[in-house]
Amino acid sequence: MEFSKRVVKDFFQHQEYAVEEIYNQTFPLLVKTAYNILLSREEAENIVQETYLKALESSFSDVQGDFVAWLVVLCRNRALNRKRDLRKKVSLDEKDLLTLSSEDNGNDSIYEEFLLTQMRKILSEEEFEIVSYVVYHELTYKQISTILGQSKDQIAGKYHRAKIKLKRDLKL
């Protein structure tokens, strides 16, 4: 997912078409990013709204490199800060996870719910996050490396090891 420089510049100038286009295309990615950290749909949506507000307060010159990766980093950092503030364990609500999946593809697949739940059990948080970015959001290793602050090679290696774990444990 990429945006032209014109759309990104217009976003920072609060042009309605640009804000709407960026919001519509990045909202699912940002909600899932925040949800993966907070495990609460309501908190995730609050974080995403705060992220857009913070982004709109910023300027085009604040973006270093890929705009989508910059937006995800803003969201991820806000979610991590919120998680630290909450300082309590939030239980995974599988209905929320199913709702998140079905909103993106219009499919209430029980199988998809089962797979996501199993993936969460098998993979570490970081591995789940990387697999989610690659598979569901089709982000490049470069974008993910920017988001997580690691090299592309580290991301590729962790993704590869996560695939091996999933194949082994899910018997794929």
SENU-472863 format. One record per residue (C-alpha): z, y, x; residue number from 1. Coordinates in steps of 0.5 Angstrom, whole numbers, m for minus. Example, Ala and Ser with C-alpha at 12.3 -4.5 7.8 and 13.67 -1.06 7.14 Angstrom:
% SENU-472863
<<16,m9,25>,1>
<<14,m2,27>,2>
END
This chain:
% SENU-472863
<<0,0,0>,1>
<<m2,6,3>,2>
<<m3,14,1>,3>
<<m8,19,3>,4>
<<m5,25,7>,5>
<<m8,29,1>,6>
<<m3,25,m4>,7>
<<3,25,1>,8>
<<2,33,2>,9>
<<1,34,m5>,10>
<<7,30,m6>,11>
<<12,34,m2>,12>
<<9,40,m6>,13>
<<11,37,m12>,14>
<<4,36,m15>,15>
<<5,32,m21>,16>
<<m1,27,m20>,17>
<<2,26,m13>,18>
<<9,25,m15>,19>
<<7,20,m21>,20>
<<2,16,m17>,21>
<<7,15,m11>,22>
<<13,14,m16>,23>
<<9,8,m20>,24>
<<6,5,m14>,25>
<<13,5,m10>,26>
<<18,4,m15>,27>
<<18,m4,m15>,28>
<<18,m4,m8>,29>
<<24,1,m8>,30>
<<28,m2,m13>,31>
<<27,m9,m10>,32>
<<29,m6,m3>,33>
<<36,m3,m6>,34>
<<37,m9,m11>,35>
<<37,m14,m5>,36>
<<42,m10,m2>,37>
<<47,m8,m8>,38>
<<45,m14,m12>,39>
<<46,m9,m18>,40>
<<40,m7,m22>,41>
<<44,m1,m25>,42>
<<46,1,m18>,43>
<<39,0,m15>,44>
<<36,4,m20>,45>
<<41,10,m18>,46>
<<39,9,m11>,47>
<<32,9,m12>,48>
<<32,16,m16>,49>
<<37,19,m11>,50>
<<31,17,m6>,51>
<<26,20,m9>,52>
<<30,26,m10>,53>
<<32,26,m3>,54>
<<24,25,m1>,55>
<<22,31,m5>,56>
<<27,36,m2>,57>
<<24,34,5>,58>
<<18,36,8>,59>
<<11,33,10>,60>
<<13,34,18>,61>
<<20,30,16>,62>
<<15,23,16>,63>
<<14,20,22>,64>
<<9,15,22>,65>
<<7,11,15>,66>
<<10,14,9>,67>
<<11,8,5>,68>
<<16,5,11>,69>
<<19,12,11>,70>
<<21,12,4>,71>
<<23,5,4>,72>
<<28,7,10>,73>
<<31,13,6>,74>
<<32,8,0>,75>
<<35,2,5>,76>
<<39,7,8>,77>
<<42,10,2>,78>
<<43,3,m1>,79>
<<47,1,5>,80>
<<51,7,5>,81>
<<53,5,m3>,82>
<<54,m2,m1>,83>
<<59,1,4>,84>
<<62,6,m1>,85>
<<63,0,m6>,86>
<<67,m4,m1>,87>
<<67,m10,m6>,88>
<<63,m16,m7>,89>
<<58,m16,m12>,90>
<<56,m23,m15>,91>
<<49,m24,m16>,92>
<<47,m24,m23>,93>
<<41,m28,m24>,94>
<<38,m25,m30>,95>
<<37,m19,m26>,96>
<<33,m22,m21>,97>
<<29,m25,m26>,98>
<<28,m19,m30>,99>
<<26,m16,m23>,100>
<<21,m21,m22>,101>
<<18,m21,m29>,102>
<<17,m14,m30>,103>
<<12,m14,m24>,104>
<<8,m19,m26>,105>
<<10,m20,m34>,106>
<<12,m27,m33>,107>
<<18,m30,m35>,108>
<<17,m36,m30>,109>
<<24,m40,m30>,110>
<<21,m43,m23>,111>
<<20,m37,m20>,112>
<<27,m35,m22>,113>
<<29,m42,m19>,114>
<<25,m41,m12>,115>
<<28,m34,m11>,116>
<<35,m37,m12>,117>
<<34,m42,m8>,118>
<<31,m38,m2>,119>
<<37,m33,m3>,120>
<<42,m39,m1>,121>
<<37,m42,5>,122>
<<36,m35,8>,123>
<<40,m30,11>,124>
<<40,m23,8>,125>
<<35,m21,13>,126>
<<31,m26,13>,127>
<<30,m26,5>,128>
<<29,m18,6>,129>
<<23,m20,11>,130>
<<20,m25,7>,131>
<<20,m21,1>,132>
<<17,m15,4>,133>
<<11,m20,7>,134>
<<10,m24,0>,135>
<<12,m20,m6>,136>
<<10,m13,m3>,137>
<<5,m15,2>,138>
<<7,m10,7>,139>
<<5,m11,15>,140>
<<10,m13,20>,141>
<<9,m6,23>,142>
<<11,m3,17>,143>
<<17,m8,16>,144>
<<19,m6,24>,145>
<<19,1,22>,146>
<<24,0,16>,147>
<<29,m5,20>,148>
<<28,m2,26>,149>
<<26,m8,30>,150>
<<19,m9,34>,151>
<<13,m13,30>,152>
<<14,m19,35>,153>
<<22,m20,32>,154>
<<19,m19,25>,155>
<<14,m24,26>,156>
<<18,m29,29>,157>
<<24,m28,24>,158>
<<19,m29,18>,159>
<<16,m35,22>,160>
<<23,m38,23>,161>
<<24,m37,15>,162>
<<18,m40,13>,163>
<<20,m46,17>,164>
<<27,m46,14>,165>
<<24,m46,7>,166>
<<19,m51,8>,167>
<<24,m56,11>,168>
<<30,m54,6>,169>
<<25,m54,0>,170>
<<21,m60,2>,171>
<<15,m56,1>,172>
END
